Amino acid sequence: MIQVKLFDYEHEQDLEIEMNQFLKRLDEEKIVDIKYNIAIIQEDEDEQIYCFSAMVIYRSN
């Protein structure tokens, strides 16, 4: 069965830490693909919100 795991963080280091912890538990041959995205939202003139997200596509059992 193909499954996905989604990650979404405001800081890229948080995303990296959580993804690495998840990937440690998977056998490398079960990983199908990893998609990565960055979004920036302009809240007002002085503030931007960053969204770092990723999706791991993997085989289970």
Secondary structure, DSSP 8 states (H G I E B T S, - for coil): -EEEEEEEESSHHHHHHHHHHHHHTS-GGGEEEEEEEEEEEE-SSS-EEEEEEEEEEEE--
